[in-house]
Amino acid sequence: MSPRPAVLVIIALTLALAVPAEAARMQGKVKHGVYQSPSRNFTVPVPQGMGMKVSDGFQKDDQLQMGAVSFHDDWGNLQGIHYCTVPEQIKGNFAEPAKTEYELVRWLENFAMPAWFQSASPQSRLLHSEFTKFEGLEVLAAEVEIPGGSALVVQDASGAHRPDSVRGLVVFRRGDYFYMLTTETKSVLGDLIATKPAQQAEAPAQAEPSPAPDDTAWIKFTDRLAPFYRTITFVD
């Protein structure tokens, strides 16, 4: 019997990684195509895309508000916003650039990673991080690998599974909140197509030399996140 195709069905699912695990229903509101966060700290138009879905979550107590919203379509495209209130005792640290960088790194590594990524996929890990400029802001750009973290479920010869995800992150402080913008940087469809049996082809007369690796290529995702950032209206 000939092998079954690698890709049989691709189904978009609600992205559990984008929101706190206990969230079961939408906490914010979508009105006239615009999402409003339950904290009322921002609004953002729902991006366009085939089968676009909105998933969110929110938690609060006397000292902390945290939440997340993700927008993901039938092709695995994803953009999201995570946010958390800045503790009063560290707000003064953002007056100095060196301390700003320290606080953003600490928040990403000690709060965002365990709260949103490692809680859903324990082997999640940071691949890169760099302090840089983004839309006039001083931000921490980072890339995180999330095993089994794709917004898609793939049904193939081995059964149903979620492919791995690589998420680009932009972390910054604005007003009373830490914000983390996210986008999918791993091409799920491209990886799946690559697993299909390759058709035989004649070898080229002379192989082209491989280009030197670009160690800065990972941060180019920020160019794709910039238009999304511009659609957000923050309430400081």
N, C-alpha and C positions, 0 to 999 in steps of 0.2 A: 504494500500500500504506500502511495506517495505521501510525504510529510504534509501535514496540514499547514496552511499559511500562518505566519507568525501573528498576524493581526486579523482577528475575526470581528470583534465588536469593541468600540470605544464608547464608554458611557460617562457623562459628566455627573459627578456627585457633589454634595455639599462638602466643603473643605473643612474637616474637623481641626486641622492644624491652625486655621486662622483665628479661632475663637477659643475661649476657655471651655474646657471639656464638658462642663455641666450645662452650657447654653443649649436650650432645646427649641426656642422660638425666637423670632426677630425681636430685638430689644429697641432698635431705632425705628425710624419711620421712612418710608419712601412715598413721596408725594410729588406728582407731576414729573416723575423721572429723577428726582433729587433725593438723595439719602441724607437724613439728619441724625447725628449721633445721639444716643440717649443722654450723654453729658451736655448736649447742646454746645459743644466746643468747636464744631465744624459742620459744614454741609458740603456735599460733593455730588455732581451729576453721576448717575449710573452709567458707566462706559457702554459703548455699543459693542455688540458681539452676538453671534448666533447662539441662542439658548442661554443668554446671560442670566446668571443667578447671583443673588445677594445673600450672604451668610454673615451673621454678626453675633456678638456676645458682649456681656457687660457685667461687671461686679463692682460693688461699692460697700464701704463701711465708713466709720467716722473719720478715718485718716486717709483713705485711698480710694481712688476711682480708676478702674482700668477697663479697657474694652478693645475690640477689634472688629473690623468689617472687611470682607473679601468679596471681590467681583470676579467671577470665573465663568468661562463660556464652554461650549461643547468641544473646543479644540485644545483645551488645556491652557489657554491664555489666562493669566491671573494678575490682578493688582489688588493691593490691600493697604489698610491703614490700621496700625496698632497705636495705642496711646495709654498713658498712665500719668497720674498727677505727680509733680515733683515735690518731694518732701520739703517742708518749710526750712529745715535745718541746713539744707545744701543749696538753697536758691542763691545765696550770696556768692557761691563759688563760680557762677557763670559770668561774673564780672571780669574774670581773668581767662585768657585763651588757653593757657596750660591746664588750668583746673577744669575748664569746659571739656577739653578732650578727655581728661581723666574721668569725669563724671559720665560722659557718654559711653566710654568703653566699659566702665563699671556697670552701668545700667544694662547694656547689651549682654555682657557676659554673665552677670550675677542675677539678673531679673528676667530679661526678655528670652534668653535662650532656655532656661529651665521652665519658665511659665508657659511659653507658647510652642516651642519646638521639641525640646527633649521630653516634655511631659507626654507628647503624642508619639514621638519617635525617639527612643532613648539614645540611639547612636548618632543623632544629629550633631554636626560639628561645624565650627567656623573654618572656612577655607582661606579667607583673606579679610583684611580690614585696613582702612587707610583714612586718615583725617584729610578732608578736602573741601573745596568750594562747590556749592550746589545752589543754583538760583539765588545767588547773593548771600547764602547762609554758610556758616561754618558747620559742617556735618561730618559724621562718621559713616563712611560707605563700607559695606561688608558683603560677604557672600557666604551663605550657609548651605551645607549639603544635608538633605533630609531623606534618609532611606525610606522608601515606601510612602513618600509625602506628596505625590502628584495629586492634582485635583481630578484626575481621571482614573477610572478603573478599566483595565484592559482584560478582555477575555480572549485567551489564545489556547494553544494546544495543552499548555500546562495548567490551565484553569484561570480563574479570575484573580487579578492582583493589581496593586497600585504601583506604577513605576516610581523610581527615585525622583526626587526633585532637587533642583539647585535654585535657591532663592536669592535675589539681589536685594539688599537692604540699604536704606538711607535713614540714619538716626539723627535727630536734632531736638533741641529744646525750643519751644515757643510758648510764651506766656506761662501758664501754670502747669504745662504738660510736657512730658517726653512724647515724641512722635517717632514712629518707625514706618516708613513706606516700604512696601514689598512688591516684587514682581518675579514671575517665573522666568528663569534664564535658560533652563534646560529644554531642548526641543524634544518633547515626548514623541511626537509623530515621526520626527527624523530618526530617532533612535530605533523606533519600532520598524520603520521601513528598512533600516539597515540590517535588521535581523532576518529578513526574507532571504530565501535562497538566491544567491547571486547568479545572474545570467553570464554564460561564458562569453568572453570577448577576446579579440586579438590583443596581445600585449603590445604596448607602444614600442616603437623602434628604439627609443631612448627615454628612460625615466627622467622626469623633471626632478631636480634637487628639492628636498623639503625645505620650506621657509624656516628661518630661525624662529623659535617660540617667542611670543610677545608676552612678557611677564605682566604688562599693564592692561592686557585686553579684557580682563575680567571686569574692570570698572566701567566699561563702556555702557553697561546697562543703565547707568545714570542718565544717559541721553534719552533713553526710552521712558524713564520715569518722570523726566522734567515736564512733558506736556500734561501728564496726569496731575502732578503737583499744582500746576497752574490752574486747574479746574477747582481746586479745593478753596473754600471760603472759611477761613479761621475766625473764630470769635474769641479774641484775646481778653 
